[in-house]
Amino acid sequence: MKNIKKTIATALVGAALLGGVGATYANWQVSDSAPIGTIKTGNMTVGVDDARTWSAISMPGWGQLGAIDLADYYLVPGIMLRGSFPVSADLVGQHLTATASFGLDSMTVAEDGVVWYNNKPTNISVRVLGPDVQLSDTVGIDRDLLVEVEFARTATNNSDDMDVVANLGSLTLTVTQNR
């Protein structure tokens, strides 16, 4: 009995020390908040319009050949074809810079621009005119890009260059972010 009285007395003293009878043990808490804000990311857009035009440029003395329909035109030695492709590139974002490069994507055109046909090089070459372009958030591209297809006038009587039908592939505009 003595131990029970001692335990009860200890419990009552502990309760009195912790705040007494009927007291709560909650702390006050208040809070407030403010919006952090909204972020937006920039972007890069490119476009190569397939509304292209082609013209034939002759050797000196042959006269002006003018606009052509590439699908119905037969290329002969000494003629250069020039295609004009509308291209565009835009950057949106502060401190964003990029390099735009142009190239041909083709299984028939070698790196040096020579057109291959039946696993042999021809006297026909293709090139994209224009160097790489540096872009920024204030400098974009909106122009015509020129592609030239030339049948060398020095072509010999080589039957490998006759009846060539070669898909020149695609014109590719690549915009790569600078770091």
C-alpha positions in Angstrom: 0.0 0.0 0.0 2.8 2.3 0.7 4.1 1.9 -2.9 0.7 2.7 -4.3 0.4 5.9 -2.3 3.9 6.9 -3.3 3.1 6.3 -7.0 -0.1 8.3 -6.9 1.6 11.1 -5.1 4.4 11.2 -7.7 1.8 11.3 -10.5 0.0 14.2 -8.9 3.1 16.2 -8.5 4.1 15.5 -12.1 0.7 16.6 -13.4 0.9 19.8 -11.3 4.4 20.5 -12.7 3.3 20.0 -16.3 0.5 22.6 -16.1 -2.0 21.6 -13.6 -5.4 20.2 -14.0 -7.4 21.3 -17.1 -4.5 23.0 -18.9 -3.7 22.2 -22.6 -0.3 21.4 -24.0 -0.7 23.0 -27.5 1.7 25.6 -28.9 0.5 28.5 -31.0 1.3 28.4 -34.7 0.7 30.9 -37.5 1.8 31.0 -41.1 1.7 33.1 -44.3 2.8 32.5 -47.9 3.8 34.4 -51.0 3.9 33.1 -54.6 7.3 32.1 -55.9 6.6 33.1 -59.4 6.2 31.4 -62.8 9.0 30.4 -65.1 9.0 30.0 -68.8 11.6 28.2 -70.9 12.8 29.4 -74.3 12.8 27.5 -77.5 14.4 27.2 -80.9 12.4 26.8 -84.1 13.5 26.0 -87.6 11.8 25.6 -90.9 12.7 24.6 -94.4 9.8 25.4 -96.7 9.3 23.0 -99.6 8.0 25.9 -101.8 11.3 26.0 -103.6 12.0 27.4 -107.0 14.6 26.1 -109.5 16.3 28.0 -112.4 18.9 26.9 -115.0 22.1 28.9 -115.3 24.0 28.4 -118.6 27.5 28.6 -119.6 28.6 32.0 -121.0 27.1 32.6 -124.5 24.1 30.3 -124.1 21.7 33.0 -123.0 19.5 33.1 -120.0 17.6 29.9 -119.3 15.4 31.0 -116.4 12.9 29.1 -114.2 12.5 25.4 -114.7 10.4 22.6 -113.4 13.0 20.2 -112.0 10.8 17.2 -112.5 10.7 17.8 -116.3 14.2 19.1 -116.8 17.1 17.0 -118.2 20.5 18.2 -117.1 23.3 18.3 -119.7 27.0 19.1 -119.4 27.7 22.8 -118.8 24.4 23.6 -117.1 24.1 24.6 -113.4 20.7 24.4 -111.7 20.1 26.7 -108.7 17.4 25.9 -106.2 16.1 28.5 -103.8 14.7 27.2 -100.5 13.0 29.5 -98.0 14.5 28.7 -94.5 13.9 30.3 -91.1 15.2 29.9 -87.6 14.3 31.7 -84.4 15.5 31.6 -80.8 13.5 32.7 -77.8 15.4 33.1 -74.5 17.8 35.4 -72.8 21.5 34.5 -73.4 20.6 31.8 -75.9 22.9 31.5 -78.8 23.1 28.8 -81.5 24.8 27.8 -84.7 22.7 27.1 -87.8 24.3 24.8 -90.3 23.0 23.6 -93.7 23.7 20.3 -95.3 22.4 17.7 -97.6 21.0 14.4 -96.4 21.4 12.0 -99.2 22.6 8.5 -100.0 23.7 9.5 -103.5 25.8 12.6 -102.7 29.3 12.1 -101.2 30.8 14.4 -98.6 32.6 16.3 -101.3 29.3 17.0 -103.1 29.8 14.5 -106.0 26.7 12.6 -107.1 27.1 8.9 -107.3 25.1 6.7 -109.6 25.3 2.9 -110.0 28.2 2.9 -107.4 30.3 5.3 -109.6 31.0 9.0 -109.2 29.5 11.2 -111.9 30.6 14.7 -113.2 27.6 16.1 -111.3 28.1 17.9 -108.1 25.8 19.4 -105.5 26.5 22.1 -102.9 24.7 24.3 -100.4 25.7 27.9 -100.6 26.2 29.8 -97.4 28.3 29.4 -94.3 27.1 28.4 -90.9 25.2 31.3 -89.3 25.5 32.4 -85.7 22.1 33.1 -84.0 21.1 34.8 -80.8 17.8 35.8 -79.1 18.0 38.9 -81.3 19.4 37.5 -84.5 17.4 34.8 -86.5 17.3 33.6 -90.1 14.6 34.4 -92.6 16.0 34.0 -96.1 16.4 31.8 -99.1 19.1 29.2 -99.1 20.6 28.3 -102.4 21.5 24.8 -103.6 23.5 24.4 -106.8 23.6 21.3 -108.9 26.3 21.5 -111.6 27.0 19.2 -114.5 30.6 19.9 -115.3 31.1 21.2 -118.9 34.3 19.3 -119.0 32.5 16.0 -118.8 33.9 13.6 -121.3 31.9 11.3 -123.6 31.3 9.1 -120.6 28.2 6.9 -120.7 28.3 6.8 -116.9 26.9 10.3 -116.9 24.0 9.6 -119.2 20.6 8.6 -118.1 21.4 9.4 -114.4 18.4 9.6 -112.1 19.7 10.4 -108.7 17.6 11.4 -105.7 19.5 14.3 -104.1 17.9 13.7 -100.7 16.9 16.5 -98.4 18.2 19.9 -97.5 18.7 20.0 -93.7 18.8 23.0 -91.5 20.2 22.2 -88.0 20.2 24.7 -85.1 22.5 23.7 -82.2 22.6 25.6 -79.0 26.0 27.0 -78.1 27.2 26.3 -74.6 
